[in-house]
Amino acid sequence: MATFSWPADLYGKVLKGSFRELPPDNTFQSNMDTGPPKIRRRSTSNTRPIEVSHFFTAADMVTFDSFYDTTLNSGSLPFNYRHPRTQVLGEYVFTELPEYVDMNQGFRVTTKMEKLV
């Protein structure tokens, strides 16, 4: 497991309908000289990308910014996070910069990350 964990007070703020998940892209297709292409598994494990939007208040934004910028060195370090669908704790890493959108009483923060194996 990673050294750092998602701040506990930021759980439970996932916006309804904002969660997206893709299964691991773990197959490889090879064209054959004759016949159909051969499809095989690349490895026994692979990363699982997810996208989640959270609703954060101004105070939550201070917590998130500190976690992202300082604790994770601008999002470069892995962290422990509870998967929104399964509620299983796993090790994740950010794959893109978080996106902040101003809403009436707070901010929608969209994060893209991958579950590490």
C-alpha positions as a Markdown table, in Angstrom:
| # | Residue | x | y | z |
|---|---|---|---|---|
| 1 | Met | 0.0 | 0.0 | 0.0 |
| 2 | Ala | 1.0 | 3.6 | -0.6 |
| 3 | Thr | 2.4 | 5.8 | 2.2 |
| 4 | Phe | -0.3 | 8.5 | 1.8 |
| 5 | Ser | -4.1 | 8.2 | 1.9 |
| 6 | Trp | -6.9 | 10.2 | 0.5 |
| 7 | Pro | -8.1 | 12.7 | 3.2 |
| 8 | Ala | -10.9 | 11.0 | 5.3 |
| 9 | Asp | -13.0 | 14.1 | 5.4 |
| 10 | Leu | -13.2 | 14.2 | 1.6 |
| 11 | Tyr | -14.9 | 10.8 | 1.2 |
| 12 | Gly | -18.6 | 10.7 | 0.6 |
| 13 | Lys | -18.6 | 13.8 | -1.7 |
| 14 | Val | -18.7 | 12.0 | -5.0 |
| 15 | Leu | -21.3 | 13.6 | -7.3 |
| 16 | Lys | -24.1 | 11.3 | -8.4 |
| 17 | Gly | -23.7 | 10.2 | -12.0 |
| 18 | Ser | -20.1 | 11.4 | -12.2 |
| 19 | Phe | -18.2 | 8.1 | -11.8 |
| 20 | Arg | -16.7 | 6.4 | -14.8 |
| 21 | Glu | -14.6 | 3.3 | -15.0 |
| 22 | Leu | -13.0 | 1.3 | -17.7 |
| 23 | Pro | -11.8 | -2.3 | -17.4 |
| 24 | Pro | -8.1 | -2.8 | -17.9 |
| 25 | Asp | -6.9 | -2.8 | -21.5 |
| 26 | Asn | -5.0 | -6.0 | -21.2 |
| 27 | Thr | -5.3 | -7.7 | -24.6 |
| 28 | Phe | -3.0 | -7.6 | -27.6 |
| 29 | Gln | -4.1 | -8.4 | -31.2 |
| 30 | Ser | -1.6 | -9.8 | -33.7 |
| 31 | Asn | -2.4 | -10.2 | -37.4 |
| 32 | Met | -1.6 | -13.6 | -38.8 |
| 33 | Asp | -0.3 | -14.4 | -42.3 |
| 34 | Thr | -3.5 | -16.3 | -42.9 |
| 35 | Gly | -6.7 | -16.6 | -40.9 |
| 36 | Pro | -8.2 | -14.4 | -38.2 |
| 37 | Pro | -6.1 | -12.2 | -35.9 |
| 38 | Lys | -4.8 | -13.8 | -32.7 |
| 39 | Ile | -5.9 | -12.0 | -29.5 |
| 40 | Arg | -4.0 | -12.8 | -26.3 |
| 41 | Arg | -3.7 | -11.4 | -22.8 |
| 42 | Arg | -0.7 | -9.1 | -22.3 |
| 43 | Ser | -0.1 | -9.8 | -18.6 |
| 44 | Thr | -1.8 | -11.2 | -15.6 |
| 45 | Ser | -2.4 | -7.7 | -14.2 |
| 46 | Asn | -2.9 | -4.1 | -15.5 |
| 47 | Thr | -4.1 | -0.7 | -14.3 |
| 48 | Arg | -7.8 | 0.2 | -14.1 |
| 49 | Pro | -8.6 | 3.8 | -15.1 |
| 50 | Ile | -11.4 | 5.7 | -13.2 |
| 51 | Glu | -12.8 | 9.2 | -13.4 |
| 52 | Val | -14.6 | 10.7 | -10.4 |
| 53 | Ser | -16.1 | 14.1 | -9.7 |
| 54 | His | -16.4 | 15.3 | -6.1 |
| 55 | Phe | -18.3 | 18.3 | -4.7 |
| 56 | Phe | -16.0 | 20.3 | -2.4 |
| 57 | Thr | -16.7 | 23.3 | -0.3 |
| 58 | Ala | -14.1 | 26.1 | 0.0 |
| 59 | Ala | -12.7 | 24.4 | 3.1 |
| 60 | Asp | -12.6 | 21.1 | 1.3 |
| 61 | Met | -10.6 | 22.7 | -1.5 |
| 62 | Val | -7.9 | 23.8 | 0.9 |
| 63 | Thr | -7.6 | 20.2 | 2.1 |
| 64 | Phe | -7.6 | 18.8 | -1.4 |
| 65 | Asp | -5.0 | 21.3 | -2.7 |
| 66 | Ser | -2.7 | 20.6 | 0.3 |
| 67 | Phe | -3.1 | 16.9 | -0.3 |
| 68 | Tyr | -2.4 | 17.2 | -4.1 |
| 69 | Asp | 0.3 | 19.9 | -4.1 |
| 70 | Thr | 2.2 | 19.2 | -0.9 |
| 71 | Thr | 1.5 | 15.6 | 0.3 |
| 72 | Leu | 1.6 | 14.1 | -3.2 |
| 73 | Asn | 4.2 | 16.4 | -4.7 |
| 74 | Ser | 1.9 | 17.9 | -7.3 |
| 75 | Gly | 0.1 | 14.6 | -7.8 |
| 76 | Ser | 3.2 | 12.6 | -8.6 |
| 77 | Leu | 3.0 | 10.0 | -5.7 |
| 78 | Pro | 0.6 | 7.1 | -5.3 |
| 79 | Phe | -2.0 | 7.2 | -2.6 |
| 80 | Asn | -4.6 | 4.9 | -0.9 |
| 81 | Tyr | -8.2 | 5.6 | -2.1 |
| 82 | Arg | -11.5 | 3.8 | -1.5 |
| 83 | His | -13.0 | 2.9 | -4.8 |
| 84 | Pro | -16.4 | 4.6 | -5.2 |
| 85 | Arg | -18.2 | 1.6 | -6.7 |
| 86 | Thr | -16.7 | -1.3 | -4.7 |
| 87 | Gln | -15.6 | 0.6 | -1.5 |
| 88 | Val | -12.4 | -1.5 | -1.6 |
| 89 | Leu | -9.2 | 0.3 | -0.6 |
| 90 | Gly | -6.5 | 0.3 | -3.3 |
| 91 | Glu | -3.4 | 2.2 | -4.4 |
| 92 | Tyr | -4.1 | 4.9 | -7.0 |
| 93 | Val | -2.1 | 7.5 | -8.9 |
| 94 | Phe | -3.4 | 10.6 | -10.7 |
| 95 | Thr | -3.1 | 10.4 | -14.5 |
| 96 | Glu | -4.2 | 14.0 | -15.4 |
| 97 | Leu | -4.4 | 17.3 | -13.6 |
| 98 | Pro | -7.6 | 17.7 | -11.6 |
| 99 | Glu | -10.2 | 20.0 | -13.2 |
| 100 | Tyr | -11.9 | 22.6 | -10.9 |
| 101 | Val | -15.3 | 24.0 | -11.9 |
| 102 | Asp | -17.0 | 26.7 | -9.8 |
| 103 | Met | -20.5 | 25.8 | -8.7 |
| 104 | Asn | -23.0 | 27.8 | -6.7 |
| 105 | Gln | -21.9 | 26.8 | -3.2 |
| 106 | Gly | -18.6 | 25.1 | -3.9 |
| 107 | Phe | -16.5 | 23.4 | -6.6 |
| 108 | Arg | -16.8 | 20.3 | -8.8 |
| 109 | Val | -13.4 | 18.7 | -8.8 |
| 110 | Thr | -12.9 | 16.0 | -11.5 |
| 111 | Thr | -10.0 | 13.6 | -11.1 |
| 112 | Lys | -8.7 | 11.0 | -13.4 |
| 113 | Met | -6.7 | 8.2 | -11.8 |
| 114 | Glu | -5.6 | 4.6 | -12.2 |
| 115 | Lys | -5.7 | 1.8 | -9.7 |
| 116 | Leu | -2.3 | 0.3 | -9.5 |
| 117 | Val | -1.8 | -3.4 | -9.1 |
